Amino acid sequence: MSSPRRNARRRRVEDRQRIPRVIDRDLMTKQIRLNAFEMNCVAHQSPGLWRHPRDRSRDYWRLDGWVALAKTRERGLFDGLFLADVLGVYDVFRGGPEAALRRSHRPPPEEARDCLMKCCSVIKDWPDRDRLLWESGVEGSGLFENGGAGAGWSAASRLKTAYGYNSWLLWLAAKNLYDPNISPADRVTRERVAAYVSELSAALASYTVLCRIQELYDALRVVAPEWNPNWLRQLYRTLRAQVRPAREKLSRLKPIGELTALGERLMEEADSASDRSARRRAAAYRDGLMIALLTYRPLRRKNLAMMRLGRHLVKVSGSWQILFAAEETKSHAPYEAVLPSALTPRLERYLDVHRPVLMRGRQVDNQANVRPAHPEHDALWVSEWGTPLNFLGERIAARTKAAFGQSVLPHLFRDCAATSIAVDNPKNIGDASLVLGYGGAHDDRKAL
């Protein structure tokens, strides 16, 4: 006589014998769908993942970050991308939204449609006609022929213009106005562009709308070189006259001397703060040096971030020189400047003492988690993890906001320097154009 326990055991054995047949019959005949999960913010529902050296979630605001995500999904044969969204501010805790806003607890992120535009901005996804016209229009010229309108553009300019043109194509598709069989110029009509501008203006700042029209115009110069849109140029001039800054700039400008003093103070405090770890002191010294360097040499953020030892920072005859090739600058002109002597001992102390500390990274997080040191690299600015510092703008913004109550982003250092020249030394107002990058190629060998 069989017992209930014996019968249950027999059923489990029979189930295990039947599993391979079920797998062969069901799973092997079904198609697997792979979907990625993302959120347009610094970190999504994977707390702590931002600490991984290969994590790029901090690039959520950068176009190249979304393009890299799209290419990764394509390589992995993903079928879709789920974008988590937050439609409103959490306002239940303590009877209002103040607590959530104060701690940045999941506020509404950027419009999901903008993220999709960034992901879809890969040129190879365009219609064949547009893609071929674009590729021929950005090719370089030979000895006996002229190149296309975009032949002399930098890689960044091409990407920016392609993104703007992609935004136009997606808008046409959303309005059921997109026809891949007609020429790019025939898709552009006054009525469509007017509706495009109206919809952009309802969601974007006036300067961003201006950029979209400029990108559309530049893209048409490439894909429709025979077209002469005088009315589109007039629209650009009209929009340019109506541009208003999204944020008031004047109140955020600081005298260049105050910014220099902040950088010097951060470095001095880092050297004297015996109660902090060596890594924290090194990070504070690094931030102070970046701020001080920007006051003497107000580089663009991209150039400041890309600095490499032995390439962009070179010691020649006892003095340090900052060098950038023409293809590395926004003005397409080579840049050469001598580091002021006041910063030389500060820089050399960073290279000899603090940068090696940062290069070791957080080798030990706690007793249970030991991290290997990051491989050697030649980046001038090093993060606390030992990797090249990719978010230096945020570090400078945080330091300046703590000191002045308002953040001063790296780009504003140029305006601060030019304003200080105009106020403190108006006889040399011509130097302001060099600071702002309007003077073309120059060899700037004097401290501002």
C-alpha positions as CSV (number, residue, x, y, z in Angstrom):
1,M,0.0,0.0,0.0
2,S,1.5,3.3,-1.1
3,S,1.7,6.2,1.4
4,P,1.0,9.9,0.5
5,R,4.7,10.6,1.0
6,R,5.7,7.9,-1.4
7,N,3.2,9.1,-4.0
8,A,4.6,12.7,-3.7
9,R,8.1,11.5,-4.2
10,R,7.1,9.5,-7.3
11,R,5.4,12.6,-8.8
12,R,8.5,14.7,-8.2
13,V,10.6,12.1,-10.0
14,E,8.2,12.0,-12.9
15,D,8.2,15.8,-13.1
16,R,12.0,15.9,-13.3
17,Q,12.0,13.3,-16.1
18,R,9.4,15.3,-18.0
19,I,11.3,18.7,-17.7
20,P,13.8,18.1,-20.6
21,R,10.9,17.3,-22.9
22,V,9.1,20.4,-21.9
23,I,12.2,22.6,-22.4
24,D,12.8,21.1,-25.8
25,R,9.2,21.5,-26.9
26,D,8.4,25.0,-25.5
27,L,11.5,27.1,-25.0
28,M,13.4,26.1,-28.0
29,T,10.5,27.1,-30.3
30,K,9.9,30.5,-28.7
31,Q,11.6,33.8,-29.6
32,I,13.4,35.6,-26.8
33,R,12.8,39.3,-26.5
34,L,15.4,41.4,-24.8
35,N,14.5,44.7,-23.3
36,A,16.8,47.2,-21.6
37,F,15.7,49.3,-18.6
38,E,16.9,52.9,-18.3
39,M,15.9,56.1,-16.5
40,N,16.9,59.6,-17.6
41,C,18.7,60.5,-14.4
42,V,22.0,60.0,-12.6
43,A,21.0,56.5,-11.3
44,H,17.9,54.3,-11.8
45,Q,16.7,51.4,-9.8
46,S,20.1,49.9,-9.2
47,P,21.4,51.8,-6.2
48,G,25.2,51.8,-6.0
49,L,25.8,50.9,-9.6
50,W,27.1,54.3,-10.3
51,R,30.2,53.4,-8.3
52,H,31.3,50.8,-10.9
53,P,34.2,52.2,-13.0
54,R,32.4,51.3,-16.3
55,D,29.1,52.9,-15.3
56,R,28.0,55.8,-17.6
57,S,24.8,56.7,-15.9
58,R,26.2,60.1,-15.0
59,D,26.3,60.8,-18.8
60,Y,22.5,60.9,-18.9
61,W,22.6,64.6,-20.0
62,R,25.1,64.0,-22.8
63,L,24.2,63.1,-26.3
64,D,27.2,60.8,-26.7
65,G,26.1,58.8,-23.7
66,W,22.7,58.0,-25.3
67,V,24.3,57.2,-28.6
68,A,26.7,54.8,-26.9
69,L,23.7,53.2,-25.2
70,A,21.9,52.7,-28.5
71,K,25.0,51.2,-30.1
72,T,25.4,48.8,-27.1
73,R,21.8,47.7,-27.5
74,E,22.3,47.1,-31.2
75,R,25.4,44.9,-30.6
76,G,23.5,43.0,-27.9
77,L,20.5,42.5,-30.3
78,F,18.1,44.1,-27.9
79,D,14.5,44.6,-29.1
80,G,13.4,47.5,-27.0
81,L,14.2,50.1,-24.3
82,F,12.0,50.8,-21.4
83,L,12.3,54.3,-20.0
84,A,11.1,54.7,-16.5
85,D,9.4,58.0,-16.0
86,V,8.2,60.1,-13.1
87,L,5.2,62.4,-13.9
88,G,5.1,64.4,-10.7
89,V,6.8,65.3,-7.5
90,Y,6.2,63.1,-4.5
91,D,4.2,65.3,-2.1
92,V,2.8,62.9,0.5
93,F,5.6,62.8,3.0
94,R,5.2,65.7,5.6
95,G,2.3,67.0,3.6
96,G,4.1,68.6,0.7
97,P,6.8,68.3,-2.0
98,E,9.5,70.2,0.0
99,A,11.2,67.1,1.4
100,A,11.4,65.3,-1.9
101,L,12.7,68.4,-3.7
102,R,15.3,69.2,-1.0
103,R,16.7,65.7,-1.3
104,S,16.2,65.3,-5.0
105,H,14.1,62.2,-4.5
106,R,13.0,61.2,-7.9
107,P,11.8,64.5,-9.4
108,P,10.4,64.4,-12.9
109,P,13.2,63.7,-15.3
110,E,13.6,65.0,-18.9
111,E,10.9,64.3,-21.4
112,A,11.2,60.6,-22.5
113,R,10.8,61.6,-26.2
114,D,14.1,63.6,-26.0
115,C,15.8,60.4,-24.8
116,L,14.5,58.5,-27.7
117,M,15.7,61.1,-30.1
118,K,19.1,60.9,-28.7
119,C,19.1,57.1,-28.9
120,C,17.9,57.2,-32.5
121,S,20.4,59.8,-33.7
122,V,22.6,57.1,-35.3
123,I,22.9,58.2,-38.9
124,K,22.8,54.7,-40.3
125,D,19.1,54.5,-39.1
126,W,18.2,57.3,-41.5
127,P,16.5,56.5,-44.8
128,D,19.0,55.5,-47.5
129,R,18.5,58.6,-49.5
130,D,19.2,61.0,-46.6
131,R,22.1,58.8,-45.3
132,L,23.9,58.7,-48.6
133,L,23.4,62.4,-49.2
134,W,24.8,63.1,-45.7
135,E,27.8,60.8,-46.1
136,S,28.7,62.4,-49.5
137,G,28.2,65.9,-48.0
138,V,30.6,65.5,-45.1
139,E,33.4,63.8,-47.1
140,G,36.7,65.7,-47.4
141,S,37.7,67.3,-50.7
142,G,40.4,66.0,-53.0
143,L,43.1,68.0,-54.8
144,F,40.9,68.9,-57.8
145,E,37.4,68.9,-56.3
146,N,35.5,70.7,-53.5
147,G,34.1,68.7,-50.6
148,G,30.6,68.9,-49.3
149,A,29.2,71.7,-47.1
150,G,30.1,69.6,-44.0
151,A,33.6,68.5,-45.1
152,G,35.4,70.9,-42.8
153,W,33.2,70.2,-39.8
154,S,34.6,68.7,-36.6
155,A,33.2,65.4,-35.3
156,A,31.3,67.2,-32.6
157,S,29.7,69.6,-35.2
158,R,28.7,66.7,-37.3
159,L,27.1,64.9,-34.4
160,K,25.3,68.0,-33.2
161,T,23.9,68.7,-36.7
162,A,22.9,65.1,-37.2
163,Y,21.1,65.2,-33.9
164,G,19.1,68.3,-35.0
165,Y,18.2,66.8,-38.3
166,N,17.2,63.6,-36.6
167,S,14.9,65.6,-34.4
168,W,13.2,67.1,-37.5
169,L,12.8,63.6,-39.1
170,L,11.2,62.2,-35.9
171,W,8.9,65.2,-35.7
172,L,7.7,64.6,-39.2
173,A,7.2,60.9,-38.5
174,A,5.2,61.7,-35.3
175,K,2.9,64.0,-37.4
176,N,2.5,61.5,-40.2
177,L,4.3,63.9,-42.6
178,Y,7.4,61.8,-43.3
179,D,7.8,60.4,-46.8
180,P,11.2,58.8,-47.4
181,N,10.6,58.8,-51.2
182,I,10.8,62.6,-51.6
183,S,13.9,64.7,-51.4
184,P,14.9,66.3,-48.0
185,A,14.3,69.8,-49.4
186,D,10.7,69.0,-50.4
187,R,9.9,67.9,-46.9
188,V,10.7,71.4,-45.6
189,T,7.8,73.9,-46.1
190,R,7.0,77.1,-44.3
191,E,3.9,75.6,-42.7
192,R,5.7,72.6,-41.4
193,V,8.6,74.6,-40.0
194,A,6.2,77.0,-38.4
195,A,4.4,74.1,-36.6
196,Y,7.8,72.6,-35.7
197,V,9.0,75.8,-34.1
198,S,5.6,76.3,-32.3
199,E,5.8,72.8,-30.7
200,L,9.5,73.2,-29.8
201,S,8.8,76.6,-28.2
202,A,6.2,75.1,-25.9
203,A,8.7,72.7,-24.4
204,L,12.2,74.1,-24.8
205,A,14.1,77.3,-24.1
206,S,14.3,79.9,-26.8
207,Y,18.0,79.3,-27.4
208,T,17.5,75.5,-27.8
209,V,14.8,76.2,-30.4
210,L,17.3,78.5,-32.2
211,C,19.8,75.7,-32.2
212,R,17.3,73.2,-33.7
213,I,16.6,75.6,-36.6
214,Q,20.3,76.2,-37.1
215,E,20.9,72.4,-37.1
216,L,18.1,71.9,-39.6
217,Y,19.5,74.6,-41.9
218,D,23.1,73.3,-41.7
219,A,21.9,69.7,-42.4
220,L,20.0,70.9,-45.5
221,R,23.2,72.5,-46.7
222,V,24.7,69.0,-46.7
223,V,21.8,66.8,-47.9
224,A,20.3,69.4,-50.3
225,P,23.1,71.7,-51.4
226,E,21.2,72.9,-54.5
227,W,18.4,74.3,-52.2
228,N,18.5,78.0,-51.3
229,P,16.2,78.6,-48.3
230,N,16.3,82.3,-47.9
231,W,13.1,82.2,-45.8
232,L,14.8,79.7,-43.4
233,R,17.7,82.0,-42.9
234,Q,15.3,84.9,-42.2
235,L,13.5,82.7,-39.6
236,Y,16.9,82.0,-37.9
237,R,17.6,85.7,-37.7
238,T,14.2,86.4,-36.3
239,L,14.5,83.7,-33.6
240,R,18.0,84.9,-32.8
241,A,16.7,88.4,-32.0
242,Q,14.1,86.8,-29.7
243,V,16.4,84.6,-27.7
244,R,16.4,85.2,-24.0
245,P,18.8,83.4,-21.6
246,A,17.1,80.6,-19.7
247,R,19.1,81.6,-16.6
248,E,20.2,85.1,-15.7
249,K,24.0,85.1,-16.0
250,L,25.1,88.4,-14.6
251,S,24.3,87.6,-10.9
252,R,26.4,84.4,-11.2
253,L,29.5,86.1,-12.4
254,K,32.2,86.5,-9.8
255,P,35.4,88.6,-9.8
256,I,38.2,86.5,-11.0
257,G,40.2,87.3,-7.9
258,E,37.6,85.7,-5.7
259,L,37.7,82.6,-7.7
260,T,41.5,82.5,-7.6
261,A,41.3,82.9,-3.8
262,L,38.9,80.0,-3.6
263,G,41.2,77.7,-5.5
264,E,44.2,78.7,-3.4
265,R,42.2,78.2,-0.2
266,L,41.0,74.7,-1.2
267,M,44.6,73.7,-1.8
268,E,45.9,75.1,1.4
269,E,43.1,73.5,3.5
270,A,43.8,70.2,1.8
271,D,47.4,70.3,2.7
272,S,46.7,71.2,6.4
273,A,43.6,69.0,7.0
274,S,45.2,66.2,9.1
275,D,41.8,65.0,10.2
276,R,40.8,63.9,6.7
277,S,42.0,60.9,4.7
278,A,44.7,61.2,2.1
279,R,42.2,60.5,-0.6
280,R,39.8,63.2,0.5
281,R,42.7,65.7,0.8
282,A,43.9,64.8,-2.7
283,A,40.4,65.3,-4.1
284,A,40.0,68.7,-2.5
285,Y,43.5,69.8,-3.7
286,R,42.6,68.6,-7.2
287,D,39.4,70.7,-7.2
288,G,41.2,73.8,-6.0
289,L,43.9,73.4,-8.6
290,M,41.2,73.1,-11.4
291,I,39.5,76.3,-10.2
292,A,42.8,78.2,-9.9
293,L,43.9,77.0,-13.4
294,L,40.6,78.2,-14.9
295,T,41.1,81.7,-13.4
296,Y,44.5,82.0,-15.1
297,R,43.7,80.0,-18.3
298,P,39.9,79.8,-18.7
299,L,39.8,76.8,-20.9
300,R,36.6,75.3,-22.2
301,R,35.2,72.4,-20.2
302,K,36.0,69.8,-22.9
303,N,39.6,70.9,-23.2
304,L,40.1,71.0,-19.4
305,A,38.7,67.5,-19.1
306,M,40.8,66.0,-21.9
307,M,44.2,67.1,-20.6
308,R,46.8,64.4,-20.7
309,L,50.3,64.5,-19.3
310,G,53.0,64.7,-21.9
311,R,50.5,65.8,-24.6
312,H,48.5,68.7,-23.4
313,L,50.6,69.5,-20.4
314,V,54.4,69.6,-21.2
315,K,57.3,70.9,-19.3
316,V,59.7,72.8,-21.5
317,S,62.9,74.5,-20.2
318,G,61.6,74.6,-16.7
319,S,58.1,76.0,-17.4
320,W,54.8,74.1,-18.0
321,Q,53.0,74.6,-21.3
322,I,49.4,73.9,-22.1
323,L,49.0,72.7,-25.7
324,F,46.0,71.8,-27.8
325,A,46.0,70.9,-31.5
326,A,43.7,72.7,-33.9
327,E,41.3,69.7,-34.2
328,E,40.9,69.7,-30.4
329,T,39.6,73.2,-30.0
330,K,36.2,74.7,-30.8
331,S,37.7,77.5,-32.8
332,H,39.8,75.0,-34.9
333,A,42.9,77.0,-34.0
334,P,45.9,75.6,-32.1
335,Y,46.2,76.8,-28.5
336,E,49.4,77.3,-26.7
337,A,49.8,78.9,-23.3
338,V,52.4,79.0,-20.5
339,L,51.3,78.1,-17.0
340,P,51.7,81.1,-14.8
341,S,54.6,80.8,-12.4
342,A,52.3,81.3,-9.4
343,L,50.7,77.9,-10.2
344,T,53.9,76.0,-11.0
345,P,54.6,74.8,-7.4
346,R,50.9,74.0,-6.9
347,L,50.8,71.9,-10.1
348,E,54.0,70.1,-9.2
349,R,52.8,69.3,-5.7
350,Y,49.6,67.8,-7.2
351,L,51.6,65.7,-9.6
352,D,54.1,64.5,-7.0
353,V,51.9,64.0,-3.9
354,H,48.1,64.1,-4.5
355,R,47.7,62.6,-8.0
356,P,49.5,59.3,-7.0
357,V,47.1,59.1,-4.1
358,L,44.1,59.4,-6.4
359,M,45.6,56.9,-8.9
360,R,45.5,54.2,-6.2
361,G,41.7,54.7,-6.0
362,R,39.5,53.2,-3.4
363,Q,41.3,50.0,-3.2
364,V,39.5,49.1,0.1
365,D,35.9,50.2,0.5
366,N,35.4,48.2,3.7
367,Q,36.7,45.0,5.3
368,A,34.5,42.8,3.1
369,N,35.0,44.6,-0.2
370,V,38.5,44.9,-1.7
371,R,38.8,46.6,-5.1
372,P,41.8,46.3,-7.4
373,A,43.8,49.4,-8.3
374,H,42.8,51.0,-11.6
375,P,45.3,50.6,-14.5
376,E,47.7,53.4,-15.1
377,H,46.7,56.2,-17.4
378,D,48.0,59.7,-18.3
379,A,44.9,61.8,-17.5
380,L,45.8,64.9,-15.5
381,W,42.6,65.0,-13.5
382,V,42.0,61.7,-11.6
383,S,38.8,60.7,-9.7
384,E,38.7,59.2,-6.3
385,W,38.3,55.8,-8.0
386,G,41.6,56.2,-9.9
387,T,39.9,56.7,-13.2
388,P,40.0,59.8,-15.4
389,L,37.8,62.4,-13.9
390,N,34.7,62.7,-16.2
391,F,32.5,64.9,-14.0
392,L,34.8,67.8,-13.3
393,G,32.1,70.3,-14.1
394,E,30.0,69.0,-11.2
395,R,33.0,69.1,-8.8
396,I,33.7,72.8,-9.7
397,A,30.0,73.7,-9.5
398,A,29.8,72.1,-6.0
399,R,32.9,73.8,-4.7
400,T,31.8,77.3,-6.0
401,K,28.2,76.8,-4.7
402,A,29.5,76.0,-1.3
403,A,31.7,79.1,-1.3
404,F,29.4,81.7,-3.0
405,G,25.9,80.2,-2.7
406,Q,25.6,80.0,-6.5
407,S,27.5,77.5,-8.7
408,V,30.0,78.9,-11.2
409,L,30.3,76.3,-14.1
410,P,33.6,76.0,-16.0
411,H,32.1,77.9,-19.0
412,L,31.3,80.9,-16.8
413,F,35.0,81.3,-15.9
414,R,35.6,82.8,-19.3
415,D,32.9,85.3,-18.8
416,C,34.2,86.1,-15.3
417,A,37.7,86.7,-16.7
418,A,36.5,88.9,-19.6
419,T,34.3,90.9,-17.2
420,S,37.1,91.4,-14.7
421,I,39.3,92.7,-17.6
422,A,36.6,95.2,-18.6
423,V,36.1,96.4,-15.0
424,D,39.6,96.4,-13.6
425,N,41.7,97.0,-16.7
426,P,39.6,98.6,-19.4
427,K,42.7,99.7,-21.3
428,N,43.3,96.1,-22.2
429,I,39.7,95.3,-23.1
430,G,41.0,93.7,-26.3
431,D,42.3,90.8,-24.3
432,A,38.7,89.9,-23.4
433,S,38.1,88.7,-27.0
434,L,41.1,86.3,-26.6
435,V,39.6,85.0,-23.4
436,L,36.3,84.4,-25.0
437,G,37.9,82.7,-28.0
438,Y,37.0,85.3,-30.6
439,G,40.6,86.2,-31.5
440,G,41.4,83.2,-33.6
441,A,44.8,81.5,-33.3
442,H,47.0,83.0,-30.7
443,D,49.9,82.2,-28.4
444,D,48.8,83.6,-25.1
445,R,51.9,84.0,-23.0
446,K,50.7,86.3,-20.2
447,A,48.8,85.7,-17.1
448,L,45.3,87.3,-17.1
